[in-house]
Amino acid sequence: MHPLTKLIHPMLTPSEYKNLYALMDTYLGSDACKSAFAKNNQAEIDYSTIVICVDDLICENFDYSNPNKIKDKVNVLNGKNDFNKTLIAFKNQKNEMVFSIKYFDLPK
């Protein structure tokens, strides 16, 4: 599928969703995540400090519960006609982007 088609189509395929969740899981288990969101004891991740932002393309037309994790959309990170849209962004409590997953990061 051509990348332009994906920008017009509002959702990811089931395999792309699976790959997106796998990339999120990999990041959440990484040393980079542990250092970016460490608890005071530096041994564990403080999940309460992670703000997850999701692009409208992968959540529009869905009514989903939001247990205070998804705070805002990442559309502001994406330029008009951006062919490499940010799908998920992990931000800290200072609203600084720590990690992001873009469409072209998904394994094909």
All heavy atoms as an XYZ file, in Angstrom:
870
protein
N       0.840     -1.176      0.000
C       0.000      0.000      0.000
C       0.888      1.243      0.000
O       1.857      1.329      0.747
C      -0.902     -0.027      1.226
C      -1.819      1.175      1.308
S      -2.932      1.140      2.740
C      -3.899     -0.287      2.370
N       0.536      2.195     -0.793
C       1.290      3.437     -0.893
C       1.079      4.279      0.365
O      -0.031      4.324      0.904
C       0.820      4.206     -2.125
C       1.685      5.374     -2.453
N       1.514      6.588     -1.869
C       2.746      5.489     -3.290
C       2.422      7.429     -2.335
N       3.184      6.782     -3.197
N       2.124      4.952      0.873
C       1.983      5.761      2.096
C       0.880      6.818      1.998
O       0.245      7.134      2.993
C       3.350      6.425      2.255
C       4.296      5.540      1.534
C       3.513      4.919      0.412
N       0.646      7.362      0.807
C      -0.416      8.354      0.669
C      -1.779      7.752      0.972
O      -2.633      8.396      1.573
C      -0.426      8.930     -0.755
C       0.640      9.973     -1.065
C       0.583     10.351     -2.536
C       0.461     11.192     -0.204
N      -1.985      6.514      0.569
C      -3.243      5.840      0.839
C      -3.458      5.735      2.336
O      -4.560      5.919      2.837
C      -3.242      4.436      0.205
O      -2.925      4.565     -1.173
C      -4.586      3.761      0.372
N      -2.403      5.443      3.072
C      -2.507      5.299      4.514
C      -2.887      6.616      5.178
O      -3.609      6.637      6.167
C      -1.185      4.774      5.078
C      -1.223      4.449      6.537
C      -2.335      3.514      6.945
C      -2.178      2.164      6.348
N      -3.274      1.254      6.688
N      -2.448      7.735      4.630
C      -2.790      9.021      5.221
C      -4.261      9.358      5.001
O      -4.868     10.046      5.809
C      -1.913     10.132      4.630
C      -0.443     10.062      5.018
C       0.336     11.176      4.339
C      -0.273     10.168      6.514
N      -4.817      8.873      3.924
C      -6.220      9.127      3.649
C      -7.087      8.180      4.480
O      -8.112      8.556      5.006
C      -6.512      8.955      2.141
C      -5.737     10.020      1.358
C      -7.993      9.036      1.843
C      -5.672      9.768     -0.137
N      -6.665      6.933      4.607
C      -7.402      5.936      5.367
C      -7.168      6.179      6.851
O      -6.029      6.294      7.289
C      -6.928      4.534      4.979
C      -7.843      3.473      5.453
N      -7.722      2.925      6.698
C      -8.897      2.872      4.860
C      -8.668      2.018      6.857
N      -9.385      1.966      5.763
N      -8.227      6.291      7.657
C      -8.062      6.745      9.041
C      -7.509      5.733     10.029
O      -7.157      6.095     11.119
C      -9.486      7.136      9.447
C     -10.354      6.322      8.583
C      -9.604      6.135      7.296
N      -7.449      4.452      9.675
C      -7.026      3.480     10.668
C      -5.861      2.641     10.169
O      -5.628      2.525      8.978
C      -8.187      2.560     11.029
C      -9.322      3.282     11.697
S     -10.660      2.164     12.175
C     -11.096      1.397     10.641
N      -5.184      2.045     11.117
C      -4.121      1.101     10.794
C      -4.733     -0.273     10.558
O      -5.819     -0.579     11.038
C      -3.131      1.021     11.951
C      -2.410      2.306     12.329
C      -1.552      2.067     13.566
C      -1.579      2.831     11.197
N      -3.993     -1.102      9.853
C      -4.428     -2.488      9.672
C      -4.215     -3.237     10.987
O      -3.434     -2.794     11.846
C      -3.618     -3.178      8.559
O      -2.259     -3.278      8.995
C      -3.710     -2.426      7.244
N      -4.853     -4.378     11.171
C      -4.632     -5.151     12.406
C      -3.155     -5.489     12.641
O      -2.677     -5.417     13.776
C      -5.468     -6.415     12.179
C      -6.575     -5.955     11.279
C      -5.933     -4.943     10.356
N      -2.417     -5.824     11.597
C      -0.996     -6.140     11.796
C      -0.200     -4.882     12.159
O       0.750     -4.962     12.939
C      -0.408     -6.822     10.560
O      -0.402     -5.956      9.453
N      -0.598     -3.738     11.616
C       0.090     -2.494     11.987
C      -0.192     -2.135     13.444
O       0.703     -1.678     14.163
C      -0.331     -1.355     11.064
C       0.255     -1.480      9.666
C      -0.300     -0.470      8.689
O      -1.470     -0.040      8.831
O       0.447     -0.095      7.768
N      -1.438     -2.340     13.903
C      -1.738     -2.135     15.322
C      -0.898     -3.070     16.189
O      -0.341     -2.662     17.208
C      -3.220     -2.373     15.609
C      -4.073     -1.143     15.458
C      -5.044     -1.068     14.472
C      -3.933     -0.052     16.309
C      -5.838      0.058     14.332
C      -4.713      1.073     16.178
C      -5.673      1.122     15.188
O      -6.446      2.240     15.052
N      -0.802     -4.326     15.793
C      -0.008     -5.300     16.547
C       1.446     -4.840     16.628
O       2.069     -4.885     17.691
C      -0.108     -6.668     15.872
C       0.636     -7.761     16.591
C       0.476     -9.096     15.879
C       1.305    -10.152     16.557
N       1.249    -11.432     15.859
N       1.997     -4.366     15.515
C       3.378     -3.872     15.494
C       3.535     -2.617     16.344
O       4.551     -2.437     17.017
C       3.826     -3.606     14.060
C       3.993     -4.876     13.260
O       4.263     -5.940     13.814
N       3.821     -4.789     11.951
N       2.527     -1.751     16.325
C       2.571     -0.539     17.139
C       2.624     -0.889     18.617
O       3.448     -0.366     19.367
C       1.354      0.340     16.833
C       1.223      1.624     17.642
C       2.395      2.565     17.359
C      -0.097      2.316     17.322
N       1.758     -1.817     19.044
C       1.774     -2.231     20.447
C       3.080     -2.926     20.811
O       3.588     -2.758     21.929
C       0.581     -3.136     20.760
C      -0.720     -2.373     20.881
C      -1.743     -2.575     19.976
C      -0.908     -1.437     21.893
C      -2.944     -1.867     20.084
C      -2.088     -0.724     22.003
C      -3.105     -0.947     21.102
O      -4.269     -0.250     21.207
N       3.645     -3.681     19.883
C       4.933     -4.340     20.150
C       6.028     -3.300     20.351
O       6.870     -3.440     21.251
C       5.289     -5.285     19.004
N       6.033     -2.242     19.535
C       7.032     -1.178     19.698
C       6.842     -0.444     21.028
O       7.813     -0.095     21.697
C       6.959     -0.187     18.533
C       7.476     -0.687     17.190
C       7.172      0.327     16.087
C       8.981     -0.948     17.254
N       5.586     -0.240     21.417
C       5.328      0.397     22.711
C       5.827     -0.481     23.856
O       6.465      0.013     24.788
C       3.835      0.689     22.860
C       3.324      1.779     21.945
S       1.526      1.997     22.031
C       1.327      2.578     23.701
N       5.538     -1.777     23.782
C       5.998     -2.709     24.814
C       7.519     -2.741     24.903
O       8.092     -2.765     25.997
C       5.478     -4.121     24.545
C       4.005     -4.285     24.860
O       3.452     -3.418     25.570
O       3.414     -5.268     24.396
N       8.164     -2.738     23.747
C       9.626     -2.745     23.714
C      10.184     -1.509     24.390
O      11.117     -1.588     25.199
C      10.144     -2.830     22.257
O       9.666     -4.057     21.681
C      11.663     -2.798     22.197
N       9.586     -0.348     24.079
C      10.073      0.890     24.707
C       9.837      0.859     26.218
O      10.725      1.210     26.996
C       9.399      2.124     24.103
C       9.813      3.371     24.848
C      11.119      3.851     24.748
C       8.943      4.030     25.704
C      11.539      4.964     25.464
C       9.339      5.131     26.418
C      10.639      5.600     26.305
O      11.057      6.688     27.028
N       8.648      0.439     26.644
C       8.338      0.438     28.072
C       9.232     -0.506     28.865
O       9.414     -0.330     30.070
C       6.861      0.086     28.290
C       5.884      1.190     27.876
C       4.456      0.665     27.879
C       6.025      2.407     28.776
N       9.826     -1.485     28.207
C      10.752     -2.401     28.873
C      12.210     -2.034     28.690
O      13.096     -2.746     29.156
N      12.473     -0.909     28.048
C      13.849     -0.543     27.716
C      14.534      0.249     28.829
O      13.889      0.841     29.701
C      13.872      0.298     26.432
O      13.330      1.584     26.683
N      15.862      0.261     28.766
C      16.640      1.074     29.706
C      16.372      2.560     29.493
O      16.399      3.338     30.448
C      18.135      0.790     29.541
C      18.519     -0.591     30.065
O      17.760     -1.143     30.901
O      19.561     -1.113     29.639
N      16.107      2.959     28.247
C      15.815      4.365     27.961
C      14.561      4.816     28.701
O      14.525      5.907     29.280
C      15.649      4.570     26.454
N      13.541      3.968     28.717
C      12.313      4.300     29.440
C      12.564      4.323     30.943
O      12.091      5.211     31.642
C      11.215      3.303     29.095
S       9.624      3.659     29.875
N      13.335      3.357     31.409
C      13.645      3.299     32.846
C      14.370      4.553     33.304
O      14.102      5.074     34.380
C      14.471      2.061     33.164
C      13.683      0.778     33.071
C      14.560     -0.440     33.289
C      13.766     -1.693     33.010
N      14.584     -2.886     32.917
N      15.282      5.067     32.487
C      16.007      6.270     32.903
C      15.165      7.533     32.730
O      15.265      8.463     33.522
C      17.329      6.402     32.142
O      17.097      6.571     30.765
N      14.305      7.566     31.724
C      13.484      8.756     31.480
C      12.363      8.904     32.501
O      11.973     10.016     32.850
C      12.899      8.710     30.069
N      11.836      7.785     32.982
C      10.685      7.823     33.880
C      10.952      7.046     35.163
O      10.076      6.347     35.675
C       9.447      7.254     33.163
C       9.066      8.012     31.929
C       9.352      7.503     30.674
C       8.423      9.236     32.011
C       9.000      8.196     29.524
C       8.064      9.941     30.876
C       8.350      9.426     29.629
N      12.145      7.179     35.706
C      12.532      6.410     36.891
C      11.855      6.943     38.147
O      11.640      8.146     38.310
C      14.041      6.462     37.065
N      11.525      5.990     39.032
C      11.051      6.375     40.361
C      12.242      6.893     41.157
O      13.386      6.793     40.723
C      10.441      5.161     41.073
C       9.078      4.778     40.562
C       8.456      3.694     41.425
C       7.053      3.394     40.956
N       6.400      2.366     41.772
N      11.974      7.409     42.324
C      13.045      7.960     43.162
C      14.128      6.935     43.468
O      15.295      7.283     43.618
C      12.470      8.517     44.466
C      11.668      9.777     44.215
O      11.824     10.438     43.197
N      10.784     10.105     45.143
N      13.761      5.657     43.533
C      14.765      4.632     43.836
C      15.579      4.234     42.608
O      16.480      3.420     42.705
C      14.104      3.401     44.455
C      13.159      2.690     43.487
O      13.094      2.998     42.299
N      12.410      1.738     44.016
N      15.244      4.792     41.444
C      15.963      4.569     40.184
C      15.922      3.126     39.697
O      16.570      2.782     38.731
C      17.433      5.020     40.297
C      17.614      6.485     40.634
C      17.108      7.410     39.545
O      17.343      7.188     38.367
N      16.405      8.455     39.935
N      15.156      2.259     40.370
C      15.123      0.850     39.984
C      13.855      0.484     39.205
O      13.820     -0.540     38.554
C      15.227     -0.032     41.225
N      12.846      1.331     39.299
C      11.572      1.033     38.667
C      11.095      2.222     37.851
O      11.557      3.340     38.031
C      10.521      0.701     39.734
C      10.853     -0.479     40.604
C       9.829     -0.640     41.720
O       8.662     -0.281     41.522
O      10.225     -1.119     42.797
N      10.125      1.956     36.966
C       9.512      3.018     36.163
C       8.331      3.601     36.935
O       7.514      2.869     37.490
C       9.029      2.460     34.809
C      10.226      1.975     33.981
C       8.239      3.512     34.034
C       9.837      1.261     32.702
N       8.233      4.913     36.960
C       7.097      5.597     37.565
C       6.081      5.867     36.454
O       6.123      6.888     35.782
C       7.535      6.896     38.224
C       6.410      7.577     38.975
O       5.257      7.085     38.920
O       6.675      8.610     39.621
N       5.187      4.909     36.244
C       4.234      5.001     35.144
C       3.307      6.205     35.265
O       2.763      6.668     34.273
C       3.423      3.710     35.035
C       4.258      2.538     34.594
C       4.722      1.603     35.516
C       4.611      2.373     33.261
C       5.501      0.531     35.118
C       5.395      1.302     32.853
C       5.831      0.391     33.783
O       6.613     -0.658     33.383
N       3.128      6.720     36.468
C       2.239      7.870     36.649
C       2.801      9.142     36.024
O       2.074     10.111     35.839
C       1.961      8.096     38.136
O       3.140      8.530     38.794
N       4.078      9.139     35.678
C       4.676     10.329     35.066
C       4.676     10.274     33.536
O       5.078     11.224     32.888
C       6.128     10.525     35.553
O       6.917      9.406     35.145
C       6.183     10.682     37.064
N       4.228      9.163     32.974
C       4.200      9.015     31.520
C       2.878      9.546     30.979
O       1.803      9.146     31.421
C       4.367      7.543     31.092
C       5.705      6.984     31.584
C       4.253      7.409     29.569
C       5.882      5.497     31.319
N       2.969     10.467     30.027
C       1.793     10.974     29.335
C       1.841     10.412     27.921
O       2.816     10.609     27.196
C       1.781     12.518     29.296
C       0.585     13.023     28.515
C       1.795     13.085     30.707
N       0.808      9.665     27.548
C       0.756      9.061     26.218
C      -0.162      9.899     25.344
O      -1.317     10.149     25.702
C       0.239      7.610     26.282
C       1.168      6.768     27.169
C       0.137      7.017     24.883
C       0.667      5.361     27.403
N       0.354     10.321     24.192
C      -0.413     11.127     23.249
C      -0.613     10.310     21.976
O       0.313      9.675     21.491
C       0.325     12.411     22.924
S       0.768     13.362     24.387
N      -1.817     10.354     21.445
C      -2.184      9.509     20.315
C      -2.682     10.365     19.159
O      -3.422     11.322     19.362
C      -3.302      8.523     20.739
C      -3.690      7.615     19.591
C      -2.862      7.707     21.935
N      -2.280      9.996     17.944
C      -2.726     10.727     16.764
C      -4.189     10.418     16.460
O      -4.640      9.292     16.636
C      -1.861     10.345     15.554
C      -2.213     11.175     14.335
O      -1.830     12.349     14.300
O      -2.893     10.648     13.434
N      -4.915     11.426     16.001
C      -6.330     11.251     15.651
C      -6.547     10.138     14.647
O      -7.583      9.485     14.652
C      -6.895     12.534     15.043
C      -7.254     13.567     16.090
O      -7.509     13.171     17.243
O      -7.272     14.756     15.763
N      -5.597      9.917     13.744
C      -5.788      8.921     12.698
C      -6.031      7.525     13.245
O      -6.686      6.719     12.612
C      -4.561      8.867     11.781
C      -4.447      9.943     10.732
C      -3.154      9.770      9.955
C      -5.626      9.909      9.781
N      -5.471      7.229     14.403
C      -5.620      5.862     14.914
C      -6.642      5.763     16.029
O      -6.828      4.707     16.598
C      -4.274      5.258     15.355
C      -3.637      6.061     16.479
C      -3.338      5.142     14.172
C      -2.391      5.415     17.039
N      -7.322      6.868     16.351
C      -8.339      6.763     17.390
C      -9.656      7.415     16.998
O     -10.607      7.345     17.748
C      -7.840      7.327     18.708
S      -7.539      9.093     18.694
N      -9.742      8.043     15.829
C     -10.999      8.695     15.482
C     -12.099      7.662     15.284
O     -11.849      6.505     14.951
C     -10.843      9.570     14.245
C     -10.717      8.845     12.937
C     -10.625      9.797     11.753
O     -10.284     10.980     11.952
O     -10.899      9.346     10.650
N     -13.314      8.078     15.552
C     -14.510      7.243     15.452
C     -14.546      6.123     16.491
O     -15.331      5.204     16.369
C     -14.654      6.631     14.050
C     -14.767      7.698     12.987
O     -15.382      8.728     13.216
N     -14.174      7.454     11.831
N     -13.682      6.179     17.494
C     -13.707      5.178     18.555
C     -14.025      5.862     19.876
O     -13.497      6.920     20.179
C     -12.362      4.465     18.678
C     -12.090      3.527     17.539
C     -11.358      3.948     16.451
C     -12.578      2.235     17.551
C     -11.100      3.087     15.390
C     -12.337      1.375     16.503
C     -11.600      1.798     15.416
N     -14.887      5.241     20.642
C     -15.163      5.714     21.988
C     -14.383      4.797     22.923
O     -14.686      3.617     23.033
C     -16.661      5.630     22.281
C     -16.998      6.156     23.667
O     -16.194      6.911     24.232
O     -18.063      5.789     24.179
N     -13.361      5.320     23.555
C     -12.523      4.501     24.412
C     -12.419      5.137     25.787
O     -12.463      6.349     25.930
C     -11.123      4.320     23.809
C     -10.441      5.613     23.469
C      -9.661      6.275     24.407
C     -10.575      6.185     22.207
C      -9.041      7.470     24.107
C      -9.963      7.386     21.906
C      -9.202      8.021     22.854
O      -8.595      9.216     22.561
N     -12.303      4.295     26.774
C     -12.129      4.826     28.125
C     -10.731      5.418     28.241
O      -9.813      5.005     27.548
C     -12.309      3.718     29.163
O     -11.330      2.725     28.972
N     -10.595      6.402     29.079
C      -9.318      7.101     29.199
C      -8.931      7.190     30.668
O      -9.228      8.170     31.327
C      -9.453      8.504     28.585
C      -8.130      9.246     28.561
O      -7.100      8.706     28.945
N      -8.160     10.486     28.136
N      -8.258      6.164     31.176
C      -7.860      6.198     32.596
C      -6.683      7.145     32.819
O      -5.582      6.737     33.140
C      -7.497      4.739     32.883
C      -7.053      4.206     31.562
C      -7.844      4.941     30.521
N      -6.920      8.413     32.557
C      -5.988      9.544     32.726
C      -4.586      9.315     32.173
O      -3.614      9.840     32.677
C      -5.934     10.029     34.177
C      -5.396      8.998     35.147
O      -4.423      8.298     34.854
N      -6.006      8.910     36.300
N      -4.464      8.564     31.106
C      -3.162      8.392     30.461
C      -3.094      9.182     29.154
O      -2.113      9.825     28.879
C      -2.885      6.911     30.166
C      -2.482      6.125     31.389
C      -1.134      6.556     31.866
C      -0.657      5.733     33.033
N       0.470      6.321     33.728
N      -4.147      9.110     28.337
C      -4.110      9.800     27.056
C      -4.575     11.231     27.291
O      -5.752     11.480     27.515
C      -4.993      9.083     26.013
C      -4.477      7.655     25.801
C      -5.019      9.847     24.703
C      -5.352      6.801     24.935
N      -3.635     12.149     27.275
C      -3.909     13.520     27.676
C      -4.247     14.411     26.491
O      -5.106     15.268     26.578
C      -2.694     14.068     28.418
C      -2.885     15.455     28.980
C      -1.679     15.856     29.782
C      -1.855     17.265     30.330
N      -0.701     17.701     31.078
N      -3.545     14.251     25.387
C      -3.801     15.098     24.236
C      -3.406     14.374     22.973
O      -2.851     13.296     23.007
C      -3.052     16.434     24.355
C      -1.561     16.250     24.437
O      -0.917     16.233     23.375
O      -1.026     16.128     25.546
N      -3.722     14.978     21.875
C      -3.420     14.373     20.583
C      -2.025     14.805     20.142
O      -1.501     15.809     20.589
C      -4.440     14.822     19.534
C      -5.881     14.677     19.955
C      -6.320     13.244     19.972
C      -7.815     13.163     20.166
N      -8.236     12.117     21.007
N      -1.444     14.068     19.210
C      -0.116     14.433     18.711
C      -0.187     15.151     17.372
O       0.814     15.389     16.750
C       0.813     13.195     18.564
C       1.101     12.585     19.898
C       0.266     12.194     17.596
N      -1.382     15.524     16.949
C      -1.512     16.163     15.649
C      -0.664     17.424     15.519
O      -0.220     17.758     14.425
C      -2.973     16.488     15.357
C      -3.801     15.230     15.276
O      -3.979     14.559     16.284
N      -4.261     14.887     14.102
N      -0.432     18.120     16.613
C       0.399     19.310     16.546
C       1.835     18.972     16.180
O       2.573     19.840     15.708
C       0.367     20.103     17.873
C      -1.015     20.682     18.122
C       0.813     19.258     19.039
N       2.241     17.718     16.386
C       3.603     17.308     16.029
C       3.711     17.001     14.541
O       4.806     16.902     14.002
C       4.002     16.054     16.810
C       3.989     16.157     18.327
C       4.275     14.794     18.947
C       4.999     17.176     18.797
N       2.575     16.816     13.897
C       2.552     16.413     12.499
C       2.241     17.614     11.615
O       1.243     18.291     11.818
C       1.492     15.327     12.276
C       1.807     14.072     13.048
O       2.961     13.665     13.140
N       0.791     13.444     13.614
N       3.096     17.841     10.639
C       2.852     18.920      9.692
C       1.767     18.539      8.711
O       1.371     17.379      8.600
N       1.286     19.519      7.984
C       0.266     19.260      6.976
C       0.855     18.334      5.912
O       1.967     18.547      5.449
C      -0.186     20.583      6.346
C      -1.366     20.429      5.426
C      -1.846     21.775      4.912
C      -3.062     21.569      4.029
N      -3.570     22.812      3.491
N       0.091     17.319      5.543
C       0.542     16.322      4.562
C       1.840     15.640      4.979
O       2.679     15.321      4.144
C       0.700     16.945      3.179
C      -0.596     17.509      2.662
O      -1.657     16.928      2.867
N      -0.527     18.639      1.990
N       2.019     15.441      6.272
C       3.205     14.764      6.791
C       3.117     13.290      6.427
O       2.177     12.599      6.813
C       3.265     14.922      8.312
C       4.526     14.371      8.925
O       5.311     13.723      8.208
O       4.735     14.589     10.121
N       4.098     12.807      5.653
C       4.071     11.424      5.204
C       4.686     10.472      6.224
O       4.742      9.278      5.993
C       4.784     11.291      3.855
C       4.131     12.113      2.792
C       4.757     13.219      2.258
C       2.856     11.787      2.339
C       4.130     13.987      1.289
C       2.224     12.548      1.375
C       2.864     13.656      0.844
N       5.175     10.994      7.315
C       5.736     10.157      8.366
C       5.141     10.598      9.701
O       5.836     11.063     10.585
C       7.256     10.245      8.381
C       7.866      9.157      9.246
O       7.219      8.200      9.632
N       9.135      9.310      9.570
N       3.835     10.464      9.814
C       3.113     10.954     10.982
C       3.559     10.278     12.275
O       3.797      9.084     12.308
C       1.619     10.725     10.803
C       0.986     11.641      9.791
C      -0.518     11.493      9.834
C      -1.185     12.528      8.989
N      -1.047     13.880      9.482
N       3.611     11.061     13.338
C       3.817     10.521     14.670
C       2.495      9.911     15.120
O       1.472     10.594     15.141
C       4.255     11.624     15.651
O       5.476     12.198     15.183
C       4.445     11.067     17.050
N       2.513      8.634     15.457
C       1.299      7.944     15.884
C       1.128      7.987     17.394
O       0.040      8.188     17.904
C       1.324      6.493     15.407
C       1.401      6.285     13.894
C       1.547      4.805     13.577
C       0.192      6.873     13.204
N       2.231      7.764     18.102
C       2.235      7.738     19.568
C       3.421      8.550     20.058
O       4.519      8.433     19.517
C       2.399      6.292     20.104
C       1.277      5.380     19.613
C       2.513      6.271     21.625
C      -0.036      5.547     20.311
N       3.197      9.364     21.067
C       4.291     10.101     21.694
C       4.221      9.890     23.200
O       3.146      9.943     23.794
C       4.210     11.585     21.369
N       5.361      9.613     23.793
C       5.481      9.520     25.246
C       6.088     10.835     25.713
O       7.191     11.193     25.304
C       6.405      8.367     25.644
C       5.841      7.002     25.377
C       5.880      6.447     24.110
C       5.260      6.279     26.401
C       5.361      5.189     23.866
C       4.741      5.012     26.171
C       4.785      4.477     24.897
N       5.355     11.549     26.573
C       5.840     12.823     27.103
C       5.993     12.718     28.610
O       5.311     11.929     29.265
C       4.862     13.950     26.771
C       4.760     14.275     25.295
C       3.826     15.449     25.075
C       3.695     15.818     23.619
N       2.783     16.960     23.431
N       6.896     13.558     29.127
C       7.045     13.614     30.577
C       6.079     14.663     31.127
O       5.330     15.286     30.377
C       8.500     13.878     30.984
C       9.027     15.190     30.440
O       8.284     16.119     30.138
N      10.345     15.279     30.315
N       6.115     14.872     32.417
C       5.177     15.803     33.037
C       5.467     17.260     32.692
O       4.644     18.124     32.933
C       5.154     15.595     34.543
C       4.519     14.260     34.900
C       4.371     14.064     36.378
O       5.306     14.313     37.132
N       3.213     13.586     36.792
N       6.621     17.524     32.099
C       6.944     18.874     31.628
C       6.460     19.093     30.196
O       6.786     20.089     29.592
C       8.451     19.102     31.698
C       9.027     19.053     33.086
C      10.535     19.223     33.036
C      11.155     19.035     34.394
N      12.625     19.028     34.321
N       5.717     18.112     29.666
C       5.200     18.136     28.302
C       6.303     18.046     27.251
O       6.136     18.485     26.123
C       4.317     19.361     28.059
C       3.331     19.143     26.941
O       2.884     18.019     26.718
N       2.999     20.198     26.223
N       7.439     17.462     27.613
C       8.544     17.249     26.683
C       8.418     15.859     26.078
O       8.209     14.884     26.815
C       9.886     17.364     27.409
C      10.123     18.709     28.057
C      11.290     18.686     29.045
O      11.560     17.629     29.670
O      11.912     19.745     29.203
N       8.545     15.769     24.758
C       8.476     14.462     24.114
C       9.757     13.696     24.403
O      10.852     14.168     24.136
C       8.269     14.592     22.608
C       8.032     13.242     21.965
S       7.448     13.278     20.274
C       8.602     14.371     19.496
N       9.606     12.504     24.962
C      10.737     11.663     25.320
C      10.962     10.586     24.262
O      12.085     10.231     23.950
C      10.508     11.033     26.714
C      11.626     10.085     27.071
C      10.356     12.111     27.765
N       9.857     10.080     23.711
C       9.941      9.002     22.727
C       8.712      9.083     21.839
O       7.638      9.447     22.296
C       9.984      7.640     23.437
C      10.045      6.456     22.514
C      11.216      6.131     21.853
C       8.930      5.658     22.306
C      11.277      5.036     20.999
C       8.978      4.560     21.456
C      10.158      4.247     20.804
N       8.889      8.760     20.567
C       7.732      8.742     19.673
C       7.839      7.566     18.710
O       8.929      7.056     18.449
C       7.626     10.049     18.886
O       8.693     10.173     17.975
N       6.695      7.163     18.213
C       6.627      6.123     17.193
C       5.929      6.733     15.986
O       4.813      7.232     16.109
C       5.848      4.889     17.691
C       6.520      4.290     18.910
C       5.739      3.852     16.550
C       5.719      3.188     19.592
N       6.618      6.720     14.874
C       6.066      7.270     13.639
C       5.548      6.128     12.757
O       5.893      4.974     12.971
C       7.121      8.071     12.890
C       7.544      9.313     13.644
C       8.430     10.188     12.798
C       8.654     11.510     13.519
N       8.750     12.610     12.590
N       4.734      6.505     11.799
C       4.141      5.500     10.917
C       5.214      4.628     10.259
O       5.093      3.411     10.219
C       3.255      6.156      9.860
C       2.733      5.152      8.872
C       1.780      4.215      9.259
C       3.232      5.080      7.579
C       1.321      3.255      8.380
C       2.776      4.127      6.694
C       1.828      3.208      7.087
O       1.396      2.252      6.224
N       6.293      5.253      9.787
C       7.315      4.483      9.083
C       8.208      3.680     10.035
O       9.041      2.911      9.566
C       8.149      5.377      8.167
C       7.385      5.822      6.945
C       7.150      7.157      6.710
C       6.880      4.893      6.049
C       6.421      7.562      5.593
C       6.167      5.293      4.929
C       5.939      6.630      4.696
N       8.028      3.819     11.348
C       8.728      2.966     12.317
C       8.111      1.569     12.379
O       8.746      0.629     12.862
C       8.689      3.571     13.717
C       9.487      4.854     13.845
O      10.434      5.035     13.068
O       9.147      5.677     14.718
N       6.858      1.454     11.924
C       6.179      0.162     11.982
C       6.813     -0.797     10.993
O       6.996     -0.454      9.822
C       4.691      0.323     11.647
C       3.880      1.229     12.564
C       2.459      1.343     12.045
C       3.892      0.716     13.987
N       7.158     -2.002     11.435
C       7.721     -2.992     10.507
C       6.726     -3.306      9.395
O       5.526     -3.375      9.634
C       7.963     -4.221     11.379
C       7.938     -3.716     12.781
C       7.062     -2.507     12.792
N       7.244     -3.465      8.213
C       6.373     -3.766      7.055
C       6.420     -5.229      6.749
O       7.329     -5.921      6.939
C       6.807     -2.963      5.818
C       6.835     -1.456      6.069
C       5.452     -0.925      6.391
C       5.488      0.552      6.678
N       4.986      0.945      7.932
